[in-house]
Amino acid sequence: MRWSGQEITVEQSDALPGLAKLNNLVRSVRTPEFAGVTFHEVLAKSALNKVPGGGGALPFGWTINPYRGCSHACLYCFARPTHRYLELNMGTDFDREIIVKVNVAEVLRRELARASWARHPVALGTNTDPYQRAEGRYRLMPGIIEALADSGTPFSILTKGTLLRRDLDLIADAATRVPVDLAMSIAVYDDELQKSVEPGTPSTKARLETVRAVREHGLDCSVFMMPILPYLTDSRAHLDAALSAAADAGATSVLYTALHLRPGVKEWFMMWLEREHPELVEKYRAMYGSKAYAPVEYRKWLAARIKPLIAAHGLRRGEEDPVTGGVRSAALNAMRNENGDRVRFEATAAVSAPDAPKPVAREERLTLF
C-alpha cells in the first residue's frame, strides 16, 4: 500500500470509539483517491461465516465478506444495521467507514485446508459488495477466488461492481475446477433515478456491459432486479425495458423481488423519498407501515406483471440461494446422495437446479465477521 507511508503494523490512535471493539484493528487510512471515505484495516480472525438457515435440507450456508460497509451507498441496503455494532450509524457511516479484512485470503486458505471442511458452496456479495471501489486498491478477491478453487470449493459472486471484469480470466479458470455462479445486481434502468438511489455504484450501462463480458468468457450470468421500487421502477414500460436490456446483454436468468425495508433502513430510505419524491411518501407509508415487506397483494400484482415479460424476452427466472440470499449455487444439487442424505461435496460439473426451498427472511441471514 502506498498510502501516506503508513506501516501496516501501526495502529491508528485516532480511530473512532466504536472501533475499539475490534482488537484486531491495524490502522485507519484516508486518501485523496477516496475523498470522504475512511478504510479501517483489520486482521480477520476468520474468513468463512456460517449463516443459519431454515433447517431441513439446508440448515445453514457459508459466506465470505472481505469488506464491511459499502461505498456503493445504496439507500435501501439491508446490511446497513450491521454498522451499529461498531457504534457507527447505518447512514453515512455505512457508506464512508469501510472495514477491510486485509488478510482474509490467507485466513481462508487455512480454514479450507481443515479436514473438517466439507466443500460447501460459499457465497460472496450477500452482505456487502466484494467488488466495491475499495477492491481496486486492496485486491482481496483474486486470493479468495484462488483459495476456493484450489480447495475444490464451489462459490458464487453477486455484485454491482464492474471491477468483476478484472478477475474474469481467473474466474473462468476456477470454473473449470469447481462450479461457479455469477450474478450482476442491476435494479434501476433509469439513469437519473439510479444515480440518486445508488449514488456510489457503476452506471446501469456499465453493469450490463459487465454481464456481456461474463458471457464472452463462457460463463453464465444472472441479473438480480432487486429491489423493484414501488411506483418508481414497477411500471410495465420500465420492467419491459429492463428485461430487454438484460436479455440483450446475454443474461441467462433474472431474479426479482419487491423492495423491503428493515427497521433503520426504512427511516434512511424514507428521508431520501421525502426529499426526492415527496408525492410518494404517503403511498409508501400505507404500503409498509410497521412492516418490512411489501404487502402480499402488491407482490402478487408484481409477479403477474413481470412473469409474462420475463418469458417474452426469452429469459428464465433464476433461483435465489435459500439461505444466503445470493445466486443459488449449482453445487447444491450434488450435496445429497440417492437416499437424500447429506454427503461431502466433490467438485463435479454443474447440473440444473431443482426447485429451491422456501427462502429464509434476509433478517436471519446477516453476519458480522
C-alpha positions as CSV (number, residue, x, y, z in Angstrom):
1,M,0.0,0.0,0.0
2,R,1.3,3.5,-0.9
3,W,-1.0,5.4,1.4
4,S,0.8,8.2,3.4
5,G,3.8,5.9,4.1
6,Q,1.9,4.3,7.0
7,E,3.2,1.0,8.2
8,I,0.7,-1.9,8.3
9,T,1.8,-2.8,11.8
10,V,1.0,0.6,13.3
11,E,-2.4,1.1,14.9
12,Q,-4.1,4.4,14.3
13,S,-4.5,6.4,17.6
14,D,-7.5,8.4,16.4
15,A,-9.8,5.6,15.4
16,L,-13.5,6.0,16.0
17,P,-14.6,5.0,19.6
18,G,-16.7,2.0,18.4
19,L,-13.8,0.5,16.6
20,A,-12.2,-0.2,20.0
21,K,-14.3,-3.3,19.9
22,L,-12.1,-4.5,17.1
23,N,-9.0,-5.7,18.9
24,N,-7.7,-6.7,15.5
25,L,-7.6,-3.2,14.1
26,V,-4.3,-2.4,12.3
27,R,-4.8,1.1,11.1
28,S,-7.3,3.6,9.7
29,V,-6.5,5.1,6.3
30,R,-7.7,8.1,4.4
31,T,-6.5,9.0,0.9
32,P,-7.4,11.7,-1.7
33,E,-8.3,8.9,-4.1
34,F,-11.3,8.1,-1.9
35,A,-12.4,11.5,-0.7
36,G,-14.6,11.3,2.4
37,V,-14.0,7.6,2.9
38,T,-12.0,6.0,5.7
39,F,-10.7,2.4,5.5
40,H,-10.2,0.6,8.8
41,E,-7.9,-2.3,8.1
42,V,-8.3,-5.3,10.4
43,L,-6.6,-8.7,10.7
44,A,-9.5,-11.1,10.3
45,K,-9.7,-14.0,12.8
46,S,-11.9,-16.0,10.4
47,A,-13.0,-15.7,6.8
48,L,-15.9,-18.2,6.5
49,N,-19.2,-17.1,8.0
50,K,-21.7,-19.8,8.9
51,V,-25.2,-18.4,8.2
52,P,-28.2,-20.0,10.0
53,G,-30.7,-21.4,7.6
54,G,-34.2,-22.8,7.9
55,G,-33.4,-26.3,8.9
56,G,-34.3,-29.3,6.8
57,A,-32.2,-29.8,3.7
58,L,-30.3,-26.6,4.1
59,P,-29.8,-25.8,7.8
60,F,-27.0,-23.3,7.1
61,G,-24.9,-21.7,4.4
62,W,-21.5,-20.2,4.1
63,T,-20.4,-16.7,3.1
64,I,-17.3,-14.6,2.9
65,N,-17.4,-10.8,3.5
66,P,-14.0,-9.2,2.8
67,Y,-15.4,-5.8,3.5
68,R,-18.0,-4.4,5.9
69,G,-19.8,-1.2,5.0
70,C,-20.1,-0.3,1.3
71,S,-19.2,2.8,-0.7
72,H,-21.9,1.9,-3.2
73,A,-24.2,3.7,-0.8
74,C,-27.4,2.1,-1.9
75,L,-30.2,3.7,0.2
76,Y,-32.2,0.5,0.5
77,C,-29.2,-1.8,1.5
78,F,-30.5,-4.3,4.1
79,A,-27.0,-4.7,5.6
80,R,-26.8,-1.2,6.9
81,P,-27.7,-2.2,10.5
82,T,-24.5,-4.2,10.9
83,H,-22.6,-1.0,11.4
84,R,-24.4,-0.4,14.7
85,Y,-22.2,-3.0,16.4
86,L,-19.2,-0.7,16.0
87,E,-21.2,2.4,17.2
88,L,-21.3,3.6,13.6
89,N,-24.5,4.8,12.1
90,M,-26.3,2.9,9.3
91,G,-26.4,6.1,7.2
92,T,-23.3,8.0,6.1
93,D,-21.0,5.9,8.3
94,F,-22.1,2.7,6.4
95,D,-21.2,4.4,3.1
96,R,-17.9,6.0,4.3
97,E,-16.4,4.0,7.2
98,I,-15.3,0.7,5.5
99,I,-13.8,-2.2,7.4
100,V,-11.2,-4.1,5.3
101,K,-10.1,-7.6,6.2
102,V,-6.6,-7.3,4.7
103,N,-5.5,-10.9,5.5
104,V,-8.8,-12.6,4.5
105,A,-7.3,-14.7,1.7
106,E,-4.6,-16.1,4.0
107,V,-7.0,-16.9,6.7
108,L,-9.4,-18.5,4.2
109,R,-6.7,-20.9,2.9
110,R,-6.1,-22.1,6.4
111,E,-9.8,-22.7,7.0
112,L,-10.3,-24.5,3.7
113,A,-7.3,-26.8,4.5
114,R,-9.0,-28.2,7.6
115,A,-10.0,-31.8,7.4
116,S,-13.5,-30.9,8.6
117,W,-14.2,-28.6,5.7
118,A,-16.8,-30.3,3.5
119,R,-16.5,-28.0,0.5
120,H,-20.0,-26.5,0.9
121,P,-20.8,-23.8,-1.6
122,V,-19.6,-20.3,-0.5
123,A,-21.4,-17.1,-1.4
124,L,-19.8,-13.7,-1.8
125,G,-21.7,-10.4,-2.1
126,T,-24.7,-11.4,0.0
127,N,-23.9,-8.8,2.7
128,T,-21.7,-6.0,1.3
129,D,-20.2,-5.9,-2.2
130,P,-16.8,-7.6,-2.7
131,Y,-16.2,-5.6,-5.8
132,Q,-16.9,-2.1,-4.3
133,R,-14.4,0.6,-5.2
134,A,-12.0,-0.4,-2.4
135,E,-11.3,-3.7,-4.1
136,G,-9.4,-1.8,-6.8
137,R,-6.9,-0.9,-4.1
138,Y,-6.8,-3.9,-1.8
139,R,-7.2,-6.7,-4.4
140,L,-8.6,-9.2,-1.9
141,M,-10.8,-11.1,-4.4
142,P,-8.1,-12.8,-6.5
143,G,-6.6,-14.5,-3.4
144,I,-10.1,-15.6,-2.3
145,I,-11.0,-17.0,-5.7
146,E,-7.8,-18.9,-6.0
147,A,-8.1,-20.3,-2.4
148,L,-11.6,-21.5,-3.1
149,A,-10.8,-23.1,-6.5
150,D,-7.6,-24.7,-5.2
151,S,-9.5,-26.4,-2.4
152,G,-12.3,-27.7,-4.6
153,T,-14.9,-25.4,-3.0
154,P,-17.7,-24.1,-5.3
155,F,-18.6,-20.4,-5.0
156,S,-20.9,-17.7,-6.2
157,I,-20.5,-14.0,-6.6
158,L,-23.2,-11.4,-6.5
159,T,-22.1,-7.8,-7.2
160,K,-22.9,-4.4,-8.6
161,G,-19.2,-3.8,-9.2
162,T,-17.8,-3.7,-12.8
163,L,-14.4,-4.4,-11.3
164,L,-15.5,-8.0,-11.6
165,R,-14.2,-7.8,-15.2
166,R,-10.6,-7.6,-13.9
167,D,-10.9,-11.1,-12.5
168,L,-12.9,-12.8,-15.3
169,D,-9.9,-14.8,-16.6
170,L,-9.2,-16.0,-13.1
171,I,-12.9,-16.9,-12.5
172,A,-13.2,-18.7,-15.8
173,D,-10.2,-20.8,-14.9
174,A,-11.7,-21.5,-11.5
175,A,-14.9,-22.6,-13.3
176,T,-13.0,-25.4,-15.0
177,R,-12.3,-26.9,-11.5
178,V,-15.4,-26.1,-9.4
179,P,-19.0,-24.9,-10.0
180,V,-19.0,-21.1,-10.2
181,D,-22.2,-19.0,-10.3
182,L,-22.1,-15.3,-11.1
183,A,-24.8,-12.6,-10.8
184,M,-24.9,-8.9,-11.5
185,S,-27.3,-6.7,-9.5
186,I,-29.0,-4.2,-11.7
187,A,-32.2,-2.9,-10.2
188,V,-32.7,0.5,-11.8
189,Y,-32.8,1.2,-15.5
190,D,-33.4,5.0,-15.3
191,D,-30.1,6.8,-15.2
192,E,-31.2,9.8,-13.1
193,L,-33.0,7.6,-10.6
194,Q,-30.1,5.1,-10.4
195,K,-27.6,7.9,-9.6
196,S,-30.0,9.1,-6.9
197,V,-30.8,5.9,-5.1
198,E,-27.5,4.1,-5.7
199,P,-25.0,7.0,-5.8
200,G,-21.8,5.1,-5.4
201,T,-22.5,2.3,-8.0
202,P,-21.3,2.0,-11.6
203,S,-23.9,3.0,-14.2
204,T,-26.6,0.6,-15.4
205,K,-24.9,0.6,-18.8
206,A,-21.5,-0.3,-17.3
207,R,-23.1,-3.2,-15.4
208,L,-24.9,-4.5,-18.5
209,E,-21.5,-4.4,-20.3
210,T,-20.1,-6.5,-17.5
211,V,-22.8,-9.1,-18.0
212,R,-21.8,-9.2,-21.6
213,A,-18.1,-9.6,-20.6
214,V,-19.0,-12.5,-18.3
215,R,-20.9,-14.2,-21.2
216,E,-18.0,-13.7,-23.6
217,H,-15.8,-15.6,-21.1
218,G,-18.2,-18.6,-21.5
219,L,-19.8,-18.2,-18.1
220,D,-23.5,-17.9,-17.2
221,C,-24.6,-14.6,-15.6
222,S,-27.8,-13.9,-13.7
223,V,-29.3,-10.5,-13.3
224,F,-30.8,-9.5,-10.0
225,M,-33.5,-7.0,-10.5
226,M,-33.6,-6.4,-6.8
227,P,-35.2,-4.5,-5.4
228,I,-38.1,-3.3,-7.6
229,L,-39.2,0.1,-6.1
230,P,-43.0,0.6,-5.9
231,Y,-44.2,3.5,-8.1
232,L,-40.7,4.1,-9.3
233,T,-39.4,1.0,-11.2
234,D,-42.5,-1.2,-11.4
235,S,-44.2,0.2,-14.4
236,R,-44.7,-2.1,-17.4
237,A,-42.5,0.2,-19.5
238,H,-39.6,0.2,-17.0
239,L,-39.8,-3.6,-16.5
240,D,-40.0,-4.3,-20.2
241,A,-37.0,-2.0,-21.0
242,A,-35.0,-3.6,-18.1
243,L,-35.7,-7.1,-19.3
244,S,-34.9,-6.2,-22.9
245,A,-31.6,-4.7,-21.8
246,A,-30.7,-7.8,-19.7
247,A,-31.6,-10.2,-22.5
248,D,-29.6,-8.1,-25.0
249,A,-26.5,-8.3,-22.7
250,G,-26.8,-12.1,-22.6
251,A,-28.2,-12.6,-19.1
252,T,-29.0,-16.3,-18.6
253,S,-31.7,-15.7,-15.9
254,V,-33.4,-12.9,-14.0
255,L,-34.3,-12.7,-10.3
256,Y,-36.6,-10.1,-8.9
257,T,-38.2,-9.1,-5.7
258,A,-40.1,-6.0,-4.3
259,L,-38.3,-3.6,-2.1
260,H,-38.2,-4.5,1.6
261,L,-37.2,-2.0,4.3
262,R,-35.9,-3.2,7.6
263,P,-36.0,-1.0,10.7
264,G,-33.4,1.7,10.4
265,V,-33.1,1.2,6.7
266,K,-36.7,2.2,6.3
267,E,-36.0,5.6,8.1
268,W,-32.9,6.2,5.9
269,F,-34.8,5.4,2.7
270,M,-37.8,7.5,3.7
271,M,-35.6,10.5,4.3
272,W,-34.5,10.2,0.7
273,L,-38.1,9.7,-0.5
274,E,-39.3,12.8,1.3
275,R,-36.5,14.8,-0.3
276,E,-36.7,13.4,-3.9
277,H,-40.2,12.1,-4.3
278,P,-42.5,13.7,-1.6
279,E,-45.6,12.7,-3.6
280,L,-44.9,9.0,-2.8
281,V,-44.4,9.3,0.9
282,E,-47.9,8.6,1.9
283,K,-48.2,5.7,-0.5
284,Y,-45.0,4.1,1.0
285,R,-46.3,4.6,4.5
286,A,-49.5,2.9,3.5
287,M,-47.7,0.0,1.9
288,Y,-45.0,-0.6,4.6
289,G,-46.4,0.9,7.8
290,S,-44.6,-1.1,10.6
291,K,-43.7,-4.0,8.3
292,A,-40.5,-4.6,6.4
293,Y,-42.0,-6.3,3.4
294,A,-44.4,-5.0,0.7
295,P,-48.0,-6.3,1.1
296,V,-48.8,-9.8,-0.3
297,E,-51.3,-8.2,-2.7
298,Y,-48.6,-6.0,-4.2
299,R,-46.2,-8.9,-4.6
300,K,-48.8,-10.9,-6.4
301,W,-49.6,-8.0,-8.6
302,L,-45.9,-7.5,-9.4
303,A,-45.5,-11.2,-10.2
304,A,-48.4,-11.1,-12.6
305,R,-46.9,-8.2,-14.4
306,I,-43.3,-9.3,-14.6
307,K,-43.5,-13.0,-15.3
308,P,-45.0,-12.7,-18.8
309,L,-42.4,-10.1,-19.6
310,I,-39.6,-12.4,-18.5
311,A,-40.9,-15.1,-20.8
312,A,-41.5,-12.7,-23.7
313,H,-37.8,-11.8,-23.6
314,G,-36.7,-15.4,-23.7
315,L,-35.3,-15.3,-20.2
316,R,-35.9,-17.7,-17.3
317,R,-36.5,-16.9,-13.7
318,G,-33.4,-17.6,-11.7
319,E,-33.2,-19.1,-8.2
320,E,-32.0,-17.3,-5.1
321,D,-29.9,-19.3,-2.6
322,P,-32.4,-20.3,0.1
323,V,-30.1,-19.4,3.0
324,T,-27.6,-16.7,1.9
325,G,-29.8,-14.7,-0.5
326,G,-27.2,-14.8,-3.3
327,V,-27.4,-16.6,-6.5
328,R,-28.2,-20.3,-6.0
329,S,-25.1,-22.5,-6.4
330,A,-25.4,-25.3,-8.9
331,A,-23.3,-27.3,-6.5
332,L,-26.3,-27.6,-4.1
333,N,-27.6,-30.4,-6.4
334,A,-24.6,-32.6,-5.6
335,M,-24.9,-32.4,-1.9
336,R,-27.2,-35.3,-1.4
337,N,-26.9,-38.9,-2.3
338,E,-29.6,-41.2,-3.7
339,N,-31.2,-41.7,-0.3
340,G,-31.4,-37.9,0.2
341,D,-28.6,-38.0,2.8
342,R,-26.1,-35.1,3.0
343,V,-22.7,-36.1,1.5
344,R,-19.4,-34.4,1.2
345,F,-19.2,-32.4,-2.0
346,E,-16.7,-33.3,-4.6
347,A,-16.2,-30.9,-7.5
348,T,-18.3,-32.0,-10.4
349,A,-19.9,-30.5,-13.5
350,A,-22.9,-28.2,-12.7
351,V,-26.4,-29.5,-13.4
352,S,-29.7,-27.9,-13.4
353,A,-31.0,-26.9,-10.0
354,P,-34.3,-28.3,-8.6
355,D,-36.9,-26.0,-7.2
356,A,-35.3,-24.1,-4.3
357,P,-36.7,-24.5,-0.8
358,K,-38.7,-21.5,0.5
359,P,-36.2,-18.6,1.1
360,V,-35.4,-17.6,4.6
361,A,-36.1,-14.0,5.5
362,R,-33.0,-11.8,5.0
363,E,-33.2,-10.6,8.6
364,E,-31.9,-14.0,9.6
365,R,-29.1,-14.0,7.1
366,L,-27.0,-11.1,8.3
367,T,-23.5,-11.8,9.5
368,L,-20.9,-9.6,11.0
369,F,-17.4,-11.1,10.9
